[in-house]
């Protein structure tokens, strides 16, 4: 049976843990509000960019790189629009660098592993790109058994999503696609819903005709304006395509960060509540033992007094 000293020691330990989880909950709560604002502010821009890009593609018709100066793979828009047979698919999984966020990273990893198995069953090869230390550590143990390679890792962009980090990832993805090392790229990320919920989603990136799944479709009865190009349409597309791919990745990173913080806030709130319950139960146990010890002492004193009278 536990002693009063051991129970008191455990109560103090749980109280210390409670202080940490409560502080982490407050920090996550403050950060998730800022992250939620960033996500909601970026969605209208992403939507309008998609609509503009779709109208632009419909207006251009034939794609050509004859007049273009191509320095990076992401500038080679005709190649990025090229359709070909899917022999190898690239999966970009976005997880977190830190733990204590509930099942956030493990949910993304499970979805990634599930997608790998689906593609393997179809005879399609898979190359994996991972953002976040948690995803790297969890996936490295599984990819060897799934006969997949971990191509690139990204860490800093997970903690502070920005356009520069998204552009770097977009250039890597475009390089793999243009070189023919992969024939399709999908993002495995989370869609932020609200403070207490998110969903794991699969977003296609390349080829570009597959990205309609990430956005709402344009209403059929909208009258499309006449589009004139200055300079020519190919140079405009060369600028718009990298911008659009980068924005998809940036949006995915923002959604993932907000989901991570929401999951951490929920997890720390649950941990704090559990700590309070444990402290309550231990306090009852401590008081019972203390009362029993006091009662035993009283009985011993009375017994001793009675024995002396005899």
C-alpha positions in Angstrom: 0.0 0.0 0.0 1.3 3.5 -0.9 2.6 5.6 2.0 1.6 9.2 2.7 5.0 10.4 1.6 4.9 8.7 -1.8 1.3 9.9 -2.5 2.3 13.5 -1.5 5.4 13.2 -3.8 3.2 12.1 -6.7 0.7 14.9 -6.1 3.5 17.4 -6.3 4.8 15.8 -9.5 1.3 15.9 -11.1 0.9 19.5 -10.0 4.1 20.4 -11.8 3.0 18.6 -14.9 -0.3 20.4 -14.8 1.4 23.8 -14.7 3.4 22.9 -17.8 0.4 21.6 -19.8 -1.7 24.6 -18.8 1.0 26.9 -19.9 1.4 25.0 -23.2 -2.4 25.2 -23.7 -2.4 29.0 -23.2 0.6 29.4 -25.7 -1.1 27.2 -28.3 -4.4 29.0 -27.8 -2.8 32.4 -28.5 -0.8 31.1 -31.5 -3.7 29.2 -33.1 -5.8 32.4 -33.2 -3.1 34.2 -35.1 -2.7 31.1 -37.3 -6.4 30.9 -37.9 -6.5 34.5 -39.0 -3.7 33.9 -41.4 -5.4 30.9 -42.9 -8.7 32.6 -43.4 -7.1 35.7 -44.8 -5.1 33.6 -47.4 -8.1 31.5 -48.6 -9.8 34.3 -50.7 -6.5 35.1 -52.4 -5.9 31.4 -53.2 -9.4 31.1 -54.6 -9.1 34.1 -56.8 -5.7 33.1 -58.0 -7.1 29.7 -59.0 -10.0 31.3 -60.9 -7.7 33.6 -62.7 -5.3 30.8 -63.5 -8.1 28.6 -64.9 -9.4 31.5 -67.1 -5.9 32.1 -68.3 -5.4 28.5 -69.3 -8.7 28.4 -71.1 -7.7 31.5 -73.1 -4.2 30.4 -74.1 -4.9 27.2 -76.0 -1.5 25.9 -77.2 1.5 26.0 -74.9 5.0 26.7 -76.2 8.4 27.5 -74.7 10.0 28.6 -77.9 10.3 32.3 -76.9 11.0 31.7 -73.2 14.2 31.9 -71.2 14.1 29.0 -68.8 16.5 29.1 -65.9 14.6 27.0 -63.4 12.4 23.9 -63.8 9.5 25.8 -62.3 9.7 28.3 -65.2 9.2 25.6 -67.7 5.4 25.8 -67.7 4.7 23.7 -70.8 6.5 20.8 -69.1 4.5 21.3 -65.9 1.3 21.3 -68.0 2.3 18.1 -69.8 0.2 15.0 -69.2 1.8 11.6 -69.1 1.3 8.2 -67.8 1.7 7.9 -64.0 4.7 5.6 -63.4 6.0 7.4 -60.3 4.1 9.6 -57.9 5.6 12.1 -55.4 3.9 12.5 -52.0 4.6 15.6 -50.0 3.6 14.9 -46.3 3.3 17.9 -44.0 3.8 17.1 -40.3 5.2 19.0 -37.2 8.6 19.5 -35.7 7.3 19.1 -32.2 5.2 16.6 -30.3 2.5 17.0 -27.7 0.0 17.8 -30.4 -2.2 14.7 -30.0 -2.5 12.5 -33.0 -1.8 15.3 -35.5 1.4 14.0 -37.1 0.5 10.3 -36.8 -2.8 11.0 -38.7 -0.8 12.5 -41.6 1.7 9.7 -41.5 -1.2 7.1 -41.5 -2.8 8.8 -44.5 0.6 8.9 -46.3 1.2 5.2 -45.7 -2.3 4.3 -46.8 -1.8 6.3 -50.0 1.6 4.6 -50.7 0.0 1.2 -50.3 -2.8 2.2 -52.7 -0.3 3.3 -55.4 1.9 0.3 -54.9 -1.2 -2.0 -55.5 -1.6 -0.2 -58.8 2.0 -0.8 -59.8 3.0 2.8 -59.3 6.3 3.8 -57.8 6.4 6.4 -54.9 8.9 9.0 -53.9 8.3 10.8 -50.5 9.0 14.4 -49.5 8.4 15.2 -45.8 8.0 18.5 -43.9 8.5 18.2 -40.1 10.8 16.2 -37.9 8.0 14.1 -36.5 7.0 12.9 -40.0 10.6 12.1 -40.9 11.2 10.0 -37.7 7.9 8.1 -38.1 8.1 7.5 -41.9 11.8 6.5 -42.0 11.0 3.3 -40.1 8.2 2.4 -42.6 9.4 3.5 -46.0 12.1 0.7 -46.1 9.5 -2.0 -45.8 7.3 -0.2 -48.3 10.2 0.0 -50.8 10.0 3.8 -51.1 12.6 6.5 -50.9 12.6 9.6 -48.7 13.8 12.2 -51.2 13.9 15.5 -49.3 13.2 16.8 -45.8 12.0 20.3 -44.8 12.0 21.6 -41.2 12.1 25.3 -40.7 9.2 26.0 -43.1 6.9 24.0 -40.8 7.3 26.3 -37.7 7.1 29.5 -39.7 5.3 29.0 -43.1 6.3 31.7 -45.5 6.4 32.3 -49.3 10.2 31.8 -49.5 10.0 28.4 -48.0 7.0 27.4 -50.2 8.9 28.7 -53.3 11.9 26.4 -52.4 9.6 23.4 -52.1 7.9 24.3 -55.4 11.2 24.5 -57.2 12.2 21.1 -55.9 8.8 19.6 -57.0 9.0 21.2 -60.4 12.6 19.9 -60.9 11.5 16.3 -60.2 8.5 16.7 -62.5 10.3 18.3 -65.4 13.2 15.8 -65.2 10.7 12.9 -65.4 11.6 11.4 -62.0 8.0 11.7 -60.9 4.8 12.0 -63.0 2.4 13.3 -60.4 2.7 15.2 -57.1 0.2 15.1 -54.2 0.3 16.9 -50.9 -0.9 15.0 -47.8 -1.8 17.8 -45.4 -4.6 18.8 -43.0 -7.5 21.2 -43.7 -8.1 23.5 -40.7 -11.8 23.6 -39.8 -12.0 25.3 -36.4 -10.3 25.4 -33.0 -11.2 21.8 -32.2 -11.2 20.0 -35.6 -9.3 19.5 -38.8 -9.3 16.9 -41.5 -6.5 15.1 -43.4 -6.7 15.9 -47.1 -4.9 14.9 -50.3 -4.2 17.9 -52.6 -2.9 17.2 -56.2 -0.3 19.7 -57.4 1.2 18.5 -60.6 0.2 18.0 -63.4 -1.6 21.4 -63.1 -4.9 20.2 -64.6 -5.5 18.1 -61.4 -5.6 21.0 -58.9 -9.3 21.8 -59.4 -9.9 19.5 -56.4 -8.4 22.0 -54.0 -10.8 24.8 -54.8 -14.4 25.6 -55.5 -15.4 25.4 -59.2 -16.4 28.5 -61.1 -20.1 28.7 -61.7 -21.0 27.7 -65.3 -23.2 30.6 -66.1 -20.6 33.3 -65.4 -19.7 35.3 -68.5 -16.0 35.2 -69.0 -14.3 38.5 -69.9 -12.1 38.9 -73.0 -8.4 38.5 -72.0 -5.7 40.4 -73.9 -2.0 39.6 -73.2 0.8 42.1 -72.8 3.5 40.8 -73.1 2.5 37.6 -74.9 0.5 34.9 -73.2 3.5 32.5 -72.8 5.5 35.0 -70.8 2.5 35.7 -68.6 2.0 32.0 -68.0 5.6 31.6 -67.2 5.2 34.0 -64.3 1.7 32.8 -63.2 2.5 29.1 -63.0 5.3 29.3 -60.4 3.2 31.8 -58.4 0.3 29.4 -58.5 2.3 26.3 -57.5 4.0 28.2 -54.7 0.6 29.5 -53.4 -0.8 25.9 -53.2 2.2 24.8 -51.1 2.0 27.9 -49.0 -1.7 27.4 -48.4 -1.1 23.8 -47.4 1.6 24.9 -44.9 -0.7 27.5 -43.3 -3.5 25.0 -43.0 -1.2 22.4 -41.5 0.3 24.9 -39.0 -3.2 26.0 -37.8 -4.3 22.4 -37.5 -1.2 21.5 -35.5 -1.7 24.3 -33.0 -5.4 23.5 -32.7 -4.5 19.8 -32.0 -1.9 20.9 -29.5 -4.3 23.2 -27.7 -6.9 20.4 -27.5 -4.3 17.8 -26.3 -2.9 20.1 -23.6 -6.4 21.0 -22.4 -7.2 17.3 -22.1 -3.9 16.7 -20.3 -4.6 19.5 -17.9 -8.1 18.1 -17.1 -6.6 14.7 -16.6 -4.0 16.1 -14.2 -6.7 17.8 -12.2 -8.6 14.5 -11.9 -5.5 12.6 -10.9 -4.7 15.3 -8.2 -8.3 15.0 -6.9 -8.2 11.2 -6.7 -4.7 11.3 -5.0 -5.9 13.9 -2.6 -8.8 11.8 -1.5 -6.5 8.8 -1.1 -4.0 10.9 0.8 -6.7 12.2 3.2 -8.1 8.7 3.8 -4.6 7.3 4.7 -3.9 10.3 6.9 -7.2 9.9 8.7 -6.5 6.2 9.1 -3.1 7.0 10.5 -4.5 9.6 13.0 -7.2 7.1 14.0 -4.6 4.4 14.7 -2.5 6.8 16.8 -5.6 7.7 18.9 -6.4 4.0 19.3 -2.8 3.3 20.4 -2.9 6.2 22.9 -6.2 5.1 24.4 -5.1 1.5 24.5 -1.9 2.5 26.3 -3.8 4.6 28.8 -6.2 1.8 29.5 -3.4 -0.7 30.1 -1.8 1.6 32.7 -5.1 1.9 34.6 -5.2 -1.9 34.9 
